Amino acid sequence: MELQDIRNRWNEVLDAVLEVDRISWLAFFDARLADFDGKILTLDFSDVRKLSHSHEFSPTRLRHQQILIQAIESILAITVEISEI
């Protein structure tokens, strides 16, 4: 799967995240899909950081990432790791 394939279905992934947890959805809905190397999906929050505080709320970040990973697996049938810039 290529990055463009993920981009094409990203709204479906976000809809699946929203069904599980609205806060997780809020954490990722403004992320830009920056890169995918076949295993690691890199999300870019640099534009968001210009407008507000960063998304680096570590205590809950791992839970949010797990929900996103599960949604990606469910919708796209691929297993990924998440990286953020």
Secondary structure, 3 states (H helix, E strand, C coil): CCHHHHHHCHHHHHHHHHHHCHHHHHHHCCCEEEEECCCEEEEECHHHHHHCCCCCCHHHHHHHHHHHHHHHHHHHCCCCEEEEC
